[in-house]
Amino acid sequence: MNKRNCVIEYAKKQILVDLSTLGFPLIKTTEQFQSNYEIHDIACQYVALEYLKRKFWLIPIGVDERGRRVLVRNSLPNYLAEKEDEIFCFDPKAKSKIQHIGWVNERDAISYRELAKTCKIPVYLNFVQVVGGKVRGELGYCKIEDEPIKETQAWDGNLVWIYKWEKGLARI
């Protein structure tokens, strides 16, 4: 099976978990979730446009379940990108502070690594600093298969892997 088909088949196996069954209270408020989605959408739009300008073909993957109170157990990066013989997945990560560029939720990192291993495809995180509703400041990226330089716990209780990152967007 080629890499594109592998990613598409893998995406069909996402598992949704009702948040009420997690057995612990959520620290983030609905407003905080909505604010995070807003800056995530800004980052996604910016990054996707940058790849499209450079003639990459993009396929959105995964499910967007923000309207439901669910957690995606085996989350996927947002996009599969192709250009000539080049193919990879990437996920834009919006960050309001430069100090958090390189930070990724452990649950996402583990899921992305499993996709990379199963489909033998590189997976990149593209970090975008979003301030005041606009892309400002730094852009950076890392490859999810690399080893994190540190692990910590974020303010919301999530475990986070911190990666060394390079300036710019992956593969462009």
Secondary structure, 3 states (H helix, E strand, C coil): CCHHHHHHHHHCCCCEEEHHHCCCCCCCCHHHHHHHHHHHHHHHHHHHHHHHHCCCEEEECCCCCCCCCEEECCCCCCEEEEECCEEEEEEEEEECCHHHCCEEEHHHHHHHHHHHHHHCCCEEEEEEEEECCEEEEEEEEEECCCCCCEEEECCCCCEEEECCCEECCCCC
